[in-house]
Amino acid sequence: MRFPLESKAKKPVVEWQPFPSCLIDTVAVVIELRHKPLKRIASDNPNVNQKGTFELGVHSKFSSKIKARVMSRENREKLYIEASIPKFMTGQNIVGLEELYGPCVGLINAVLDQMGIEPSEIEQAKINKGKFQIVRVDYAVHCACSNPERAAAVMAALRSLIFAKAKDSSAYGNETIYAGQHSSRWTLRAYRKDLEIKKATRRLPVSVYGRKTLLVGVENCVRLELVLRSPELTRLGLSSPLSWNTTEARERMQVWIDRLSNLNGVVPNMEDLDKLTNVSQLKLRAWLTGDLSAFTRAPSTFSACRKEILLKTGIDVRGEPSVELQRRALLCIRDVFKQGISFKSYPGKWDALCAGVESANALMTGKTATHAKR
C-alpha cells in the first residue's frame, strides 16, 4: 500500500473552507418537433456543424467549442438534444442549478434558437409544459480538498476503493475513475475538476461571469458525477422533468458518498508538512502525487529522509509505522468528504451567469447611461 492504513482516525486538526457546489450537468431529452432535414438546417448556419445525415453539433453562444448534440428521430417528427445545461447556457459547469424542469426548457429553447428553428404554438406549449422525455441526467457534487497533495491522495484512495468494491470499475491513471462505466443504466465518475478545466479544450471562455472566482473556488476539488440513463430513469419513474426534485437528487448522490465514506479509505494529513526541510518537502510532495521513485534516486540519503519524515509527519515512505503515528498522519475519506462536500446550487446567480460578462457589462453600461440622462 502506498499509504499506511488505519481504520479509525482522529478528528482533523486543520479545517479548510470548502467550495460548495452541486448541480445538474449534462441532460438528454427527446422532444416532439417536426423539422426539416438536418442538412438543410445546417446549410448557411454558422452556429451548426453537421456530423453525418442524422446528427448536428450546435454551438453555444459562449464558445464554438461548447456544443449540444442534436439528432433527428422518427422520420423528422422528434429531436434528440444532449448537452450540459450550465455549460451551454453559461459557458461553465462548475456551478449551476439542481432543478431540472425549468433549466431543461431553457436549454431546449436556446438550442432551437441557435439552429434557427421556430416551433409551432402547439409544439412550444408542450415544451413549456414539460411534455418531453428525459433519457439522461448527470448530477454532480464537488469535494474541496484544500491542497493538491490531499486531492491527489483522495483520487488514489478512491481508485483503490472503487476497484475493490465496485463492478465494472475502470480508470485512466488517477485522473478519472469509473464505477459502471459501460452500464446502460448508471455510471459513477470521479475526477479532478481543477485539472480538467486547465486543458486547452476545456478552458472557461473569457466571457463567463465570475470566471476568476470560479477558477479559484474549484482549485483542488474532486468532482463526483452520477449519470442516470434511460432504463434507470424509467425504473425510478423519472422520465418526465416534472417528476424530478432537488431532495431526490441529493439523496441519490448521498448514497454514493456514504458508500465511499464507510469503506475506511485514508489519505495523508498535510498539516505537518511545513516542519520538513525544503528538499524533504519536495520529495514527499512528489511521492504523494505518485512518483514512487522520489526517494530511491539518492539511496545514500534515503534512510535520513525516511527518518525525518516519519518523525515529523508520521508518514512512512517505506512501510507502515505504529498505529499512533498513523492516526496522527492520516485522515479518513469520511473526514475529507464531511468537510469538503457541501450541497449548494446557485439560483440567485443563474441570470447573471446566463448573461455572461459581455452582456452583463453592456446591461450595466446601459443602466448607467440611462441614469445619467435622467
C-alpha positions in Angstrom: 0.0 0.0 0.0 1.3 3.5 -0.8 -0.2 5.0 2.3 -0.2 3.4 5.8 -3.6 2.2 6.8 -5.7 2.8 10.0 -9.4 2.1 10.1 -10.1 4.9 12.6 -8.6 8.4 12.5 -8.8 11.3 15.0 -10.8 14.3 14.1 -8.8 16.5 11.7 -6.9 19.4 13.3 -6.8 21.6 10.3 -10.1 23.0 9.0 -10.4 24.3 5.5 -13.1 26.4 3.8 -14.9 24.2 1.3 -16.1 25.3 -2.1 -19.9 24.4 -2.1 -21.3 23.3 -5.4 -23.8 20.7 -6.6 -25.6 20.9 -9.9 -27.3 19.0 -12.8 -24.8 19.0 -15.6 -25.5 17.0 -18.9 -29.1 16.1 -19.8 -30.5 14.4 -22.9 -34.1 15.0 -23.9 -36.4 13.9 -26.7 -39.0 16.5 -27.9 -41.8 16.3 -30.4 -40.9 18.7 -33.2 -41.4 18.4 -36.9 -38.3 19.7 -38.6 -36.5 20.0 -42.0 -33.7 17.6 -42.9 -30.7 18.3 -40.7 -28.6 19.0 -43.8 -30.9 21.9 -44.7 -30.8 23.2 -41.1 -27.0 23.2 -41.1 -26.8 24.9 -44.5 -25.5 28.5 -44.2 -25.8 28.4 -40.4 -22.5 29.3 -38.6 -23.9 28.0 -35.3 -24.3 24.4 -36.6 -21.9 21.7 -37.7 -23.2 18.7 -39.5 -22.0 15.3 -38.2 -23.5 12.8 -40.7 -27.0 12.6 -42.0 -28.8 12.4 -38.7 -26.6 14.4 -36.2 -25.6 18.0 -35.7 -23.3 19.9 -33.3 -24.9 23.1 -32.2 -22.6 25.8 -30.8 -23.3 27.6 -27.6 -23.3 31.4 -27.7 -20.3 31.4 -25.3 -17.9 29.3 -27.5 -17.9 27.2 -30.6 -16.1 24.5 -28.5 -19.2 24.1 -26.4 -21.8 22.1 -28.3 -25.1 20.4 -28.0 -25.5 17.1 -29.7 -28.8 17.0 -31.8 -30.2 14.0 -33.7 -33.3 13.5 -35.8 -35.7 10.8 -34.7 -38.8 9.1 -36.1 -38.8 10.4 -39.6 -38.1 14.0 -38.6 -41.0 14.0 -36.1 -38.8 14.3 -33.0 -35.4 15.7 -31.9 -32.9 14.3 -29.5 -30.9 17.0 -27.7 -28.0 16.3 -25.4 -25.9 19.0 -23.7 -24.6 20.3 -20.4 -27.2 22.7 -19.2 -24.8 25.0 -17.3 -22.1 24.9 -19.9 -24.3 25.6 -22.9 -26.3 28.3 -21.1 -23.5 30.0 -19.1 -20.1 28.8 -20.6 -19.1 26.8 -17.5 -20.3 23.8 -15.5 -18.7 24.5 -12.1 -21.8 25.9 -10.5 -25.4 25.7 -11.6 -28.9 24.5 -10.6 -30.4 21.4 -9.1 -33.8 21.9 -10.7 -34.5 20.0 -14.0 -37.7 21.2 -15.5 -37.1 25.0 -15.9 -33.4 24.7 -17.0 -34.3 21.9 -19.5 -36.9 24.2 -21.1 -34.3 27.0 -21.3 -31.7 24.6 -22.8 -34.2 23.4 -25.5 -35.2 26.9 -26.4 -31.6 28.0 -26.6 -30.6 25.1 -28.8 -33.5 25.6 -31.2 -32.7 29.3 -31.4 -29.1 28.6 -32.4 -30.4 26.1 -35.0 -32.8 28.8 -36.4 -35.9 26.6 -35.7 -39.2 28.2 -34.5 -41.6 25.6 -33.1 -45.3 25.8 -33.7 -47.6 27.1 -31.0 -48.6 23.5 -30.1 -45.0 22.3 -30.0 -43.8 25.2 -27.9 -46.7 24.7 -25.5 -45.7 21.1 -25.0 -42.1 22.1 -24.3 -43.1 24.8 -21.9 -45.4 22.4 -20.0 -42.6 19.8 -19.7 -44.2 17.3 -22.0 -40.9 15.8 -23.3 -38.9 12.7 -22.3 -35.7 12.7 -20.2 -33.3 10.0 -21.3 -30.1 11.1 -19.3 -29.3 13.1 -16.3 -25.8 13.8 -14.8 -25.8 15.1 -11.2 -22.5 16.4 -9.8 -21.1 17.5 -6.5 -17.6 18.8 -5.6 -15.3 17.8 -2.7 -12.9 20.6 -1.7 -9.6 19.0 -0.7 -7.6 22.1 0.5 -4.3 21.4 -1.3 -3.0 19.5 -4.3 -1.4 16.7 -2.3 -4.7 15.8 -0.5 -6.6 16.0 -3.7 -4.2 13.6 -5.4 -4.3 11.3 -2.4 -8.2 11.3 -2.4 -8.1 10.2 -6.0 -5.6 7.4 -5.3 -7.8 6.2 -2.3 -11.0 6.4 -4.4 -9.3 4.4 -7.1 -8.4 1.6 -4.7 -11.8 1.6 -3.1 -13.8 1.6 -6.3 -11.6 -1.2 -7.8 -12.0 -3.2 -4.7 -15.8 -2.9 -4.2 -17.5 -1.8 -7.5 -18.4 -3.9 -10.5 -17.2 -2.8 -14.0 -14.7 -0.4 -12.5 -12.1 1.3 -14.7 -9.7 4.3 -14.6 -7.4 6.5 -16.6 -4.5 6.5 -14.2 -5.5 8.6 -11.2 -7.1 11.2 -13.5 -10.6 9.8 -13.9 -12.2 6.8 -12.1 -15.4 5.0 -13.1 -17.8 2.6 -11.5 -20.2 1.1 -14.0 -18.6 2.8 -17.0 -20.2 0.5 -19.5 -23.5 0.2 -17.8 -26.7 1.1 -19.8 -28.3 2.2 -16.5 -25.9 4.3 -14.4 -22.3 5.4 -14.0 -20.4 7.0 -11.2 -17.4 9.1 -12.3 -14.7 10.8 -10.1 -12.1 13.2 -11.4 -10.2 16.3 -10.6 -12.3 19.2 -11.9 -9.4 21.8 -11.5 -7.1 19.7 -13.7 -9.8 19.2 -16.3 -10.5 22.9 -16.9 -6.8 23.6 -17.4 -6.8 21.6 -20.6 -6.8 23.6 -23.7 -10.1 22.2 -25.0 -11.9 22.7 -21.6 -10.8 26.1 -20.5 -13.5 28.6 -19.5 -14.4 31.2 -22.0 -13.4 34.8 -21.0 -17.0 35.9 -21.2 -18.0 33.6 -18.3 -19.5 35.6 -15.4 -17.4 35.4 -12.3 -14.7 33.5 -14.1 -11.8 34.2 -11.7 -13.9 33.4 -8.7 -15.0 30.1 -10.1 -11.4 29.1 -11.0 -10.2 29.9 -7.5 -13.1 28.1 -5.9 -12.7 24.9 -7.8 -9.0 24.6 -7.2 -8.0 21.2 -5.6 -11.6 19.9 -6.0 -12.5 16.3 -6.7 -15.8 16.0 -8.6 -18.3 13.1 -8.3 -20.8 12.7 -11.1 -23.7 10.2 -11.1 -25.0 9.5 -14.6 -28.5 8.1 -14.8 -29.6 6.8 -18.2 -32.9 6.0 -19.8 -33.5 2.4 -18.3 -32.7 3.6 -14.8 -34.7 6.8 -15.1 -37.7 4.7 -16.3 -37.3 2.3 -13.4 -37.2 5.2 -10.9 -40.2 7.0 -12.6 -38.1 10.0 -13.5 -38.5 10.1 -17.3 -40.5 13.3 -17.0 -38.8 16.5 -16.0 -41.8 17.3 -13.7 -41.1 14.2 -11.5 -37.5 15.3 -10.6 -36.9 17.2 -7.4 -33.8 18.5 -5.5 -34.3 16.3 -2.5 -34.2 13.1 -4.5 -31.2 14.3 -6.5 -29.2 14.9 -3.3 -30.4 11.6 -1.8 -29.1 9.6 -4.8 -25.7 11.2 -4.6 -25.6 10.9 -0.8 -25.9 7.1 -1.2 -22.6 7.0 -3.1 -20.9 9.4 -0.7 -21.9 7.2 2.2 -20.7 4.1 0.5 -17.3 5.6 -0.1 -17.1 7.1 3.3 -17.9 3.8 5.1 -15.0 1.9 3.4 -12.4 3.5 5.8 -10.3 4.8 2.9 -7.4 7.0 4.2 -5.4 9.9 2.9 -2.4 11.8 4.3 -3.0 14.8 6.6 -0.7 17.5 5.4 -0.7 19.8 8.5 2.9 18.8 9.5 4.4 19.2 6.0 6.0 22.6 6.8 8.1 21.0 9.6 10.3 19.3 7.0 13.2 20.8 5.1 12.6 22.2 1.7 14.2 19.2 0.0 12.2 16.7 2.0 9.0 18.6 1.3 9.7 18.4 -2.4 10.4 14.7 -2.3 7.3 13.9 -0.2 5.1 16.0 -2.4 6.3 14.1 -5.4 5.8 10.8 -3.6 2.3 11.7 -2.6 1.3 12.6 -6.1 2.5 9.2 -7.5 6.3 9.4 -8.0 7.3 6.2 -6.2 11.0 6.7 -7.0 11.2 10.2 -5.4 13.4 8.8 -2.6 15.2 6.0 -4.3 17.0 8.3 -6.7 19.5 9.1 -3.9 20.0 5.8 -1.9 22.6 7.3 0.3 20.1 9.8 1.7 17.0 7.6 1.7 17.4 6.5 5.3 17.9 10.0 6.6 14.9 11.3 4.7 12.7 8.5 5.8 13.6 9.0 9.5 12.9 12.8 9.2 9.6 12.4 7.5 8.5 9.6 9.9 9.4 11.6 12.9 7.8 14.9 11.9 4.7 13.7 9.9 4.1 10.1 10.9 4.2 9.1 7.2 6.5 6.1 6.4 7.6 6.2 2.8 8.8 2.6 3.0 6.5 0.7 5.3 3.8 1.1 8.0 4.6 2.9 11.2 2.9 2.4 14.6 -0.9 2.8 15.0 -0.4 6.1 17.0 1.8 7.6 14.3 -0.7 6.5 11.6 -3.6 8.2 13.5 -1.6 11.5 13.6 -0.7 11.3 10.0 -4.0 10.3 8.4 -7.5 11.4 7.6 -10.3 9.0 6.7 -12.2 9.6 3.4 -15.2 10.3 5.5 -13.4 13.3 7.2 -12.4 14.8 3.9 -16.0 14.3 2.5 -17.5 15.7 5.7 -15.5 18.9 5.5 -15.1 19.2 1.7 -18.6 18.4 0.4 -21.5 20.9 0.8 -24.7 20.7 -1.3 -25.4 24.2 -2.7 -26.7 25.4 -6.0 -26.7 29.0 -7.3 -30.2 30.1 -8.5 -29.5 33.6 -7.4 -26.6 33.9 -9.8 -28.2 32.0 -12.7 -29.5 35.0 -14.7 -26.1 36.8 -14.4 -24.3 33.6 -15.4 -26.6 33.2 -18.5 -26.0 36.8 -19.4 -22.2 36.4 -19.3 -19.6 39.1 -18.7 -20.1 40.9 -22.0 -23.9 41.1 -21.7 -23.8 41.9 -18.0 -21.3 44.8 -18.7 -23.5 46.1 -21.5 -26.5 46.0 -19.3 -24.7 47.9 -16.5 -23.4 50.4 -19.0 -26.9 50.9 -20.4 -28.3 51.5 -16.9 -25.6 54.0 -16.1 -26.2 55.9 -19.3 -30.0 56.0 -18.7 -29.4 57.2 -15.1 -27.1 60.0 -16.4 -29.7 61.2 -18.8 -32.2 61.4 -16.1 
